[in-house]
Amino acid sequence: MFPHVREVEYVHDYVVRLRFNDGAEGEIDLEPELEGEVFGPLKDKELFRRFRVDPELQTLVWENDADLAPEFLYENMVVRA
């Protein structure tokens, strides 16, 4: 089964909480990923907070066309009890 993001919510700073199609959920701090032409602008927290789950890509996306592979998010999230 391929992981697909079903829900995402803002936690703080650059941390989001994710829920996947298999029921797994956890948090990921995306600050280390915010480099370069596409992701660098997301260091602006107002822009960062304007994310959504794209229904076609089934992952986290931003209005500047930045997106992260759901597999990356799944493998790097920290599961919280």
Long-range contacts (C-beta under 8 A, 24 or more apart in sequence): 2-70, 2-71, 3-70, 3-71, 3-73, 3-74, 4-58, 4-59, 4-70, 5-53, 5-58, 5-59, 5-60, 5-70, 5-73, 6-53, 6-58, 7-53, 8-51, 8-52, 8-53, 8-60, 10-49, 10-51, 13-45, 14-42, 14-45, 14-48, 16-51, 16-60, 18-60, 18-73, 18-74, 18-77, 20-70, 20-74, 21-58, 24-74, 24-77, 24-79, 25-77, 25-79, 26-77, 26-78, 26-79, 26-80, 27-77, 27-78, 27-80, 28-73, 28-76, 28-77, 28-78, 30-68, 33-68, 38-64, 38-65, 38-66, 39-66, 41-66, 42-66
